């Protein structure tokens, strides 16, 4: 039977989770050399390198698999404490979520876990095309993603589609799109994208206009400030209907692409660990998503994993 060194796993998880050997030592209330020794012992036991000693330290593939195992065990251990009291340490739960969901429906979904608090959440924001990689690497318990790939040991539940519109302030549209949403206009009008990995805008331009060339754009990694940036007249961009509908109704924003929307299907991927805490989280996320996201089929087939629809039919 294989021996599992949980002291070593705790040290490994702490170093990677906190970003340094020093912080791991403080969290574990042991010396920094003791942390290093525990990890060396674990590496000798596993017969492979588990941490790349960089700044910050990064796990190898083998190290990440062990961290995922350790975090799953911690979740199962937390379920043994059926009646947590004031002195009980709250279990930690990491999830990866796209920023647009975090800015719209996710806070409502997390309410059952936070009022009163039954865990400490580590909510990691990333583009919806990339959150699944964090689950695959064992960094998070679950994620909201646009990817449909299956990951061993996890469950995948469709949530619905997030509808995006291409919007701008009326003044910006009058200046940059006087003749409509054309190739010539998008090659010159300053756009805004969410983060350096966001490909939603360029995929929309390619599918909507057949345009694959360069386009001027700002990069901003805040979903709430993203909309403010557009409302201020600095750029145009792709915004969830859930986030833009009030500004559209009041006239602060307008749809510059003649009612053509993108529906991005989202899926909840989670480790297949059935505890009261994980079931509560998954049930709340799925129910809330299906309340706010589109559940109907679309009218036109669009990009792979993305659908173009007539926004007027929403």
C-alpha positions as CSV (number, residue, x, y, z in Angstrom):
1,X,0.0,0.0,0.0
2,X,1.3,3.4,-0.9
3,X,2.3,5.7,2.0
4,X,0.8,9.2,1.8
5,X,2.9,11.9,3.5
6,X,0.2,14.4,4.4
7,X,2.6,16.6,6.3
8,X,4.6,16.9,3.1
9,X,1.5,17.6,1.1
10,X,0.4,20.3,3.5
11,X,3.8,22.0,3.1
12,X,3.6,21.6,-0.7
13,X,0.1,23.1,-0.8
14,X,1.1,26.0,1.5
15,X,4.2,26.9,-0.6
16,X,2.3,27.0,-3.8
17,X,-0.9,28.5,-2.4
18,X,0.9,31.3,-0.5
19,X,3.7,31.9,-3.0
20,X,6.7,31.4,-0.9
21,X,8.5,29.1,1.6
22,X,8.6,31.9,4.2
23,X,4.8,32.4,4.1
24,X,4.2,28.7,4.2
25,X,6.4,28.4,7.3
26,X,4.4,31.1,9.0
27,X,1.1,29.5,8.1
28,X,2.2,26.1,9.3
29,X,3.9,27.5,12.4
30,X,7.2,25.8,11.6
31,X,10.6,27.0,10.5
32,X,11.4,27.7,6.8
33,X,14.1,24.9,6.8
34,X,11.4,22.5,8.1
35,X,9.1,23.3,5.2
36,X,12.0,22.7,2.8
37,X,12.8,19.4,4.5
38,X,9.2,18.2,4.4
39,X,9.0,18.9,0.6
40,X,12.4,17.2,0.0
41,X,11.1,14.2,1.9
42,X,7.9,14.2,-0.1
43,X,9.9,14.4,-3.4
44,X,12.1,11.5,-2.3
45,X,9.0,9.5,-1.5
46,X,7.4,10.3,-4.9
47,X,10.7,9.9,-6.8
48,X,10.2,13.2,-8.7
49,X,10.6,16.9,-8.6
50,X,7.4,18.6,-7.2
51,X,8.3,22.3,-7.1
52,X,10.3,24.5,-9.4
53,X,12.2,26.8,-7.1
54,X,11.3,30.0,-8.9
55,X,9.9,33.3,-7.7
56,X,7.1,32.5,-6.9
57,X,7.6,28.7,-6.7
58,X,5.6,26.8,-9.2
59,X,4.5,23.1,-9.1
60,X,5.5,20.5,-11.6
61,X,2.8,18.4,-13.2
62,X,3.3,15.8,-10.5
63,X,3.3,18.4,-7.8
64,X,0.0,19.8,-9.1
65,X,-1.6,16.4,-9.0
66,X,-0.6,15.9,-5.4
67,X,-2.0,19.4,-4.5
68,X,-5.3,18.5,-6.1
69,X,-5.4,15.3,-4.1
70,X,-4.6,17.1,-0.9
71,X,-7.3,19.7,-1.4
72,X,-9.9,17.1,-2.2
73,X,-9.0,15.3,1.0
74,X,-9.3,18.5,3.0
75,X,-12.8,19.0,1.6
76,X,-13.8,15.5,2.6
77,X,-12.3,16.0,6.1
78,X,-14.4,19.3,6.4
79,X,-17.5,17.3,5.8
80,X,-16.8,15.2,8.9
81,X,-17.5,18.2,11.1
82,X,-21.3,18.2,10.7
83,X,-21.9,20.9,13.3
84,X,-19.2,23.6,13.1
85,X,-18.9,25.9,16.1
86,X,-17.2,29.2,16.7
87,X,-13.8,27.6,17.2
88,X,-14.1,25.5,14.0
89,X,-11.7,26.5,11.2
90,X,-13.8,27.1,8.1
91,X,-12.8,25.0,5.1
92,X,-11.3,26.7,2.1
93,X,-12.8,26.4,-1.3
94,X,-11.3,27.7,-4.6
95,X,-13.4,28.3,-7.7
96,X,-12.5,29.9,-11.1
97,X,-15.1,32.2,-12.6
98,X,-15.2,34.4,-15.7
99,X,-15.3,38.1,-14.7
100,X,-18.6,38.7,-16.4
101,X,-20.3,36.1,-14.4
102,X,-18.7,37.4,-11.2
103,X,-20.0,40.9,-12.0
104,X,-23.6,39.7,-12.6
105,X,-25.1,36.4,-11.3
106,X,-22.3,34.7,-9.3
107,X,-22.7,36.8,-6.1
108,X,-26.3,35.7,-5.8
109,X,-25.3,32.0,-6.2
110,X,-22.7,32.2,-3.4
111,X,-25.2,33.6,-0.9
112,X,-26.1,30.2,0.6
113,X,-22.5,29.6,1.5
114,X,-21.8,33.0,2.9
115,X,-24.9,33.8,5.0
116,X,-23.8,32.6,7.5
117,X,-20.4,31.7,6.2
118,X,-19.8,27.9,5.9
119,X,-16.4,28.2,4.1
120,X,-13.8,30.6,3.0
121,X,-13.9,31.2,-0.8
122,X,-10.9,31.8,-3.1
123,X,-12.6,33.2,-6.2
124,X,-10.2,33.4,-9.1
125,X,-11.1,35.5,-12.1
126,X,-10.1,34.4,-15.6
127,X,-11.4,34.5,-19.1
128,X,-14.2,31.9,-19.6
129,X,-12.0,30.1,-22.2
130,X,-9.3,29.5,-19.7
131,X,-10.9,28.8,-16.3
132,X,-11.1,25.1,-17.1
133,X,-7.3,24.9,-17.1
134,X,-7.3,25.8,-13.4
135,X,-9.6,22.9,-12.7
136,X,-7.6,20.5,-14.8
137,X,-4.4,21.5,-12.9
138,X,-6.1,21.0,-9.6
139,X,-5.9,24.6,-8.6
140,X,-9.7,25.0,-8.0
141,X,-12.6,22.8,-6.9
142,X,-14.9,24.0,-9.7
143,X,-15.1,26.5,-12.5
144,X,-17.5,28.4,-14.8
145,X,-16.2,27.9,-18.3
146,X,-17.1,28.1,-22.0
147,X,-15.0,25.0,-22.7
148,X,-16.9,21.7,-23.1
149,X,-13.9,19.4,-22.6
150,X,-14.3,16.5,-20.2
151,X,-11.9,16.2,-17.3
152,X,-11.4,12.9,-15.5
153,X,-12.9,12.9,-12.0
154,X,-15.2,15.9,-12.6
155,X,-18.8,16.5,-13.5
156,X,-20.0,19.0,-16.1
157,X,-23.4,20.7,-16.0
158,X,-24.6,23.1,-18.6
159,X,-25.7,26.4,-17.1
160,X,-27.1,28.4,-20.0
161,X,-25.7,31.1,-22.3
162,X,-24.3,34.5,-21.5
163,X,-25.6,36.9,-24.2
164,X,-23.1,39.6,-25.3
165,X,-23.9,42.8,-27.3
166,X,-21.4,45.1,-29.1
167,X,-22.0,48.5,-27.5
168,X,-20.8,52.0,-27.3
169,X,-21.9,55.4,-26.1
170,X,-24.1,57.3,-28.5
171,X,-21.4,60.0,-29.0
172,X,-18.7,57.4,-29.7
173,X,-21.0,55.6,-32.2
174,X,-21.8,58.8,-34.0
175,X,-18.0,59.6,-34.3
176,X,-16.7,56.2,-35.2
177,X,-19.6,54.3,-36.8
178,X,-21.5,57.0,-38.8
179,X,-22.0,54.5,-41.7
180,X,-22.7,51.5,-39.4
181,X,-20.6,48.6,-38.1
182,X,-18.3,48.1,-41.0
183,X,-14.8,46.7,-41.6
184,X,-13.4,50.1,-42.3
185,X,-14.9,51.4,-39.0
186,X,-13.6,48.6,-36.8
187,X,-10.1,48.8,-38.3
188,X,-9.9,52.4,-36.9
189,X,-12.3,52.7,-33.9
190,X,-10.6,52.0,-30.5
191,X,-12.1,48.9,-28.9
192,X,-11.6,47.6,-25.4
193,X,-11.0,43.9,-24.4
194,X,-10.9,42.2,-21.1
195,X,-7.4,41.1,-20.4
196,X,-4.7,40.0,-22.7
197,X,-6.2,36.5,-23.3
198,X,-9.7,37.7,-24.2
199,X,-10.4,36.5,-27.7
200,X,-14.2,37.2,-27.7
201,X,-13.9,40.5,-29.5
202,X,-11.7,39.4,-32.4
203,X,-13.8,36.2,-32.9
204,X,-16.9,38.4,-33.1
205,X,-15.3,40.7,-35.7
206,X,-14.2,37.6,-37.7
207,X,-17.6,36.0,-37.6
208,X,-19.7,39.1,-38.0
209,X,-17.7,40.9,-40.6
210,X,-15.1,38.4,-41.8
211,X,-12.4,40.7,-40.5
212,X,-9.2,39.2,-39.1
213,X,-6.9,42.1,-39.3
214,X,-5.5,44.3,-36.6
215,X,-7.8,46.6,-34.7
216,X,-6.9,49.3,-32.1
217,X,-7.9,48.3,-28.6
218,X,-7.4,49.0,-24.9
219,X,-7.0,46.2,-22.4
220,X,-8.7,46.4,-19.0
221,X,-9.0,43.6,-16.5
222,X,-12.0,44.8,-14.5
223,X,-15.6,43.9,-15.6
224,X,-17.3,46.8,-13.8
225,X,-14.8,49.4,-14.9
226,X,-15.0,47.9,-18.4
227,X,-18.6,49.1,-18.8
228,X,-17.7,52.5,-17.3
229,X,-14.9,52.9,-19.8
230,X,-17.3,52.3,-22.6
231,X,-20.0,54.6,-21.1
232,X,-17.4,57.4,-20.9
233,X,-17.0,57.3,-24.7
234,X,-13.4,56.0,-24.7
235,X,-14.1,52.8,-26.7
236,X,-16.6,50.2,-27.8
237,X,-16.7,46.6,-26.8
238,X,-18.5,43.3,-26.0
239,X,-20.7,43.5,-22.9
240,X,-23.1,41.0,-21.3
241,X,-26.7,42.0,-21.8
242,X,-27.2,41.4,-18.0
243,X,-24.6,44.1,-17.4
244,X,-25.6,46.5,-20.1
245,X,-29.4,46.4,-20.1
246,X,-30.0,49.4,-17.7
247,X,-27.5,51.5,-19.7
248,X,-29.2,50.5,-22.9
249,X,-32.6,51.3,-21.6
250,X,-31.5,54.8,-20.3
251,X,-29.6,55.6,-23.5
252,X,-26.2,55.7,-22.0
253,X,-25.2,52.9,-24.3
254,X,-26.4,51.7,-27.7
255,X,-26.0,48.5,-29.7
256,X,-23.7,49.4,-32.6
257,X,-24.0,46.0,-34.5
258,X,-27.6,46.1,-35.6
259,X,-29.0,43.8,-33.0
260,X,-26.6,40.9,-33.5
261,X,-25.6,39.2,-30.3
262,X,-23.2,36.4,-29.2
263,X,-24.5,33.7,-26.9
264,X,-21.7,32.1,-25.1
265,X,-22.7,28.7,-23.5
266,X,-21.3,28.3,-20.0
267,X,-20.7,25.0,-18.1
268,X,-20.1,24.3,-14.4
269,X,-17.2,21.8,-14.0
270,X,-16.6,20.5,-10.5
271,X,-14.6,17.7,-8.9
272,X,-16.9,14.7,-8.2
273,X,-16.8,15.1,-4.4
274,X,-20.2,14.8,-2.8
275,X,-20.2,16.6,0.6
276,X,-22.9,18.9,2.0
277,X,-20.6,21.9,1.2
278,X,-19.9,21.0,-2.3
279,X,-23.5,20.0,-3.1
280,X,-24.7,23.3,-1.7
281,X,-22.3,25.2,-3.9
282,X,-23.1,23.3,-7.0
283,X,-26.8,23.4,-6.5
284,X,-26.8,27.1,-5.9
285,X,-24.6,27.9,-8.9
286,X,-26.7,25.8,-11.2
287,X,-30.0,27.1,-10.0
288,X,-28.9,30.8,-10.1
289,X,-27.3,30.4,-13.5
290,X,-30.4,28.9,-15.0
291,X,-32.4,31.8,-13.5
292,X,-30.3,34.5,-15.2
293,X,-28.7,32.9,-18.3
294,X,-30.5,32.1,-21.6
295,X,-31.9,28.6,-21.7
296,X,-33.5,28.8,-25.2
297,X,-31.9,27.6,-28.4
298,X,-30.6,30.2,-30.8
299,X,-31.7,30.9,-34.4
300,X,-28.4,31.0,-36.3
301,X,-25.3,28.7,-35.9
302,X,-22.2,30.8,-35.2
303,X,-18.7,30.2,-33.9
304,X,-17.7,26.9,-32.3
305,X,-19.0,27.2,-28.8
306,X,-20.5,30.5,-29.6
307,X,-23.8,31.3,-31.2
308,X,-24.9,34.4,-33.1
309,X,-28.5,35.4,-32.6
310,X,-30.9,38.2,-33.2
311,X,-30.8,40.1,-29.9
312,X,-34.3,41.4,-30.6
313,X,-35.6,37.9,-30.1
314,X,-34.2,37.6,-26.5
